[in-house]
Amino acid sequence: MVEMVTRPYAGAFEKYALANPDVICVSADLTSSCEIDGFRDRHPEQFLSMGMAEQNMMSFVGGLNMAGYRPFVHTFGVFTYRRPYDQLMASIAYGRRKVRIMGFLPGITTPGGMTHQAIEDISVMRAMPNMTILETGDATEVESICAAADSIDGPVYCRVLRGNVPRLFDTPIKVGEMRELSSGSDILVVTAGITTEEAMRARAALQDAGVSIRHLHLNTLKPFDSETLLDHLQSVKYGVITLENHVVTGGIGSIVAETIADAGIAKRLIRLGLQDTYAHGGSRAYLMRYYGLDALALIHAIDDMLGNSTGIGEEDLNAARVDAVHSLAKAEGL
């Protein structure tokens, strides 16, 4: 039984900020939705609300860092880069400011539709010089994201999970180190964020079907450890499948494709994720099934790569965890 942790970011951030008084909590009018409302109420001297004005916020926090503070910016992922791109580039990335950008609701983890779904954030942030990108995949990584981000000498963008989050790992994020979750020899599967749990759902059924999977979980997307990925890729027979909560262009699929191409490796790649489309509104489970981001989509891709059917169906997979759109763990469905 997977342990579920409610609002892991809230307690983790408060503990970290209190131990580091030069950390300033900054919010863009989504304070409760980013699990920092309790911190605001208990520690107002270490909190700033910038309102619904992300462009101003990005310029302001760049100045805060120049004044000796380490701002942690909190808002939904889409609002960290779509609206304030110029300010993000000029006031933060260009000067390598120590600003830690906490982007909530990555990809299709919200039913809010395209206005709230950060589906191209990795591709945008990857293209920005000096920007580090981290992604959380479970409660332990959420609890350790503050320390991980704050260890970087420069700006950091983090894809952060909220609400009820499963605990899949026993150890915190180590920046730059991918997790090897299984060490098979047939196909390499590369995941991050919520797609890691989906790949884990398929593990037992694949083992029963005689398919040997090497599964890597990523939490550091930039800089990327190409050498380690290539070592793993050389250890499998057929190829690599990437599964991501993002468009396949510019995200993990592109990272792996670039790594393979640069090294001249002749292995097949299948990229699962949003295929040049915006996602509509709906529950996370529905959207993952509809757009092919779930465990069953991974099984179909494995069948394709092997050239024959494993015979695995939905009934053979470990049960999906279904979250209510509205719950006490989240201030709002969005």
C-alpha positions, -999 to +999 in steps of 0.1 A: +000+000+000+014+034-011+016+060+017-002+092+007+011+125+021-012+155+023+003+189+013+039+178+017+052+211+004+036+232+031+055+217+060+087+212+041+089+249+029+081+262+064+108+242+080+134+251+054+125+289+054+126+291+092+161+275+092+172+300+065+160+335+074+174+351+042+148+330+023+118+351+013+084+335+004+069+353-026+034+346-039+015+358-070-021+357-057-023+319-055-011+316-019-034+289-006-033+270-040+005+267-036+002+255+000+019+286+016-011+302+032-001+288+066+034+302+063+019+336+054-003+336+085+025+324+109+055+343+094+043+375+077+077+391+082+092+365+057+063+367+032+055+390+003+023+389-019+029+405-053-006+401-065-017+390-100+013+407-116+039+381-125+059+404-148+065+428-119+071+399-095+100+384-117+118+418-119+112+424-082+126+390-070+157+395-092+163+427-072+156+409-039+185+385-047+208+414-056+200+427-021+211+395-005+179+375-001+170+342-017+134+345-030+112+314-034+085+323-060+052+304-058+025+303-085+011+279-111+037+268-136+021+285-166+023+319-149+060+316-142+070+319-179+041+326-203+033+361-190+067+372-176+091+357-201+110+388-209+114+397-172+123+361-163+151+362-190+164+397-183+160+401-145+167+365-134+184+341-159+207+366-175+223+377-142+222+341-127+201+354-098+195+329-070+157+328-075+139+295-068+107+293-089+082+268-076+058+260-105+027+242-093+002+222-115+027+209-140+012+195-172-022+179-169-023+177-131-052+203-132-086+201-148-084+238-157-076+234-194-050+251-215-049+284-195-037+266-164-018+236-178+020+240-180+025+216-209+055+234-226+073+247-196+103+223-198+109+232-234+108+270-227+130+268-196+155+244-212+161+270-239+169+297-213+207+299-205+216+295-169+183+279-158+183+247-139+151+225-141+140+201-114+108+180-112+092+162-082+078+127-086+066+119-051+062+132-016+098+126-006+110+147-036+085+174-028+098+175+008+134+178-004+128+202-033+136+234-013+170+222-002+178+208-037+168+240-055+186+262-030+218+243-036+221+257-071+243+287-078+218+304-101+181+303-110+160+271-107+126+262-120+108+234-102+077+214-112+060+208-079+032+184-070+006+194-044-024+180-026-023+143-018+010+130-031+022+093-029+055+084-012+074+063-037+110+069-026+129+067+007+157+092-002+156+129-011+164+144-044+201+144-053+206+171-080+219+156-112+213+119-102+186+099-119+170+070-099+173+035-113+140+018-103+145-014-121+175-029-140+161-050-169+177-057-202+150-055-229+137-019-230+147+013-212+118+034-198+125+070-188+099+089-168+096+119-145+069+135-123+035+117-123+044+094-151+069+075-129+040+062-108+023+051-140+053+031-152+056+015-118+019+003-121+030-018-151+061-034-135+046-066-121+025-073-152+055-069-175+076-091-153+049-118-154+049-114-192+086-120-194+095-085-204+126-071-187+124-033-182+151-009-171+133+021-155+149+055-149+132+083-129+145+118-136+143+147-112+170+169-128+161+178-164+187+205-169+216+200-167+211+165-179+233+135-172+237+122-208+266+099-200+246+079-175+216+077-198+238+063-226+253+037-202+218+025-195+207+026-231+237+004-242+225-022-216+191-028-232+183-048-263+155-030-281+154+007-274+140+035-251+105+047-244+100+081-228+068+089-209+062+125-198+036+149-185+045+175-212+044+179-250+070+156-266+086+185-283+114+200-261+107+178-231+121+145-219+115+129-253+136+156-269+163+154-243+167+117-249+165+121-287+193+147-286+214+125-264+210+095-287+217+116-318+247+134-304+262+100-295+253+083-328+235+055-310+214+032-333+185+024-309+148+030-314+130+058-295+093+061-288+082+093-272+049+093-252+034+125-240+011+152-255+015+150-292+014+186-305-019+193-288-034+213-259-052+193-233-088+199-225-103+200-190-109+168-171-096+147-142-060+137-142-068+100-147-091+108-177-066+131-193-037+106-189-058+079-205-072+102-233-038+116-243-018+084-238+003+093-207-007+063-185+005+028-178-017+012-206-002+036-231+033+025-220+022-012-225+011-004-260+044+013-268+063-017-254+042-040-276+051-018-306+088-019-298+089-057-292+069-063-324+044-085-306+017-083-280+024-089-243-013-096-238-014-071-209-047-052-204-059-027-179-071-055-156-035-067-153-021-034-141-018-023-105-047-001-096-046+036-106-048+061-078-077+084-086-079+118-069-110+138-064-108+171-083-119+190-052-106+179-018-095+192+015-059+188+003-064+214-023-078+249-020-096+246-053-099+223-083-076+246-102 
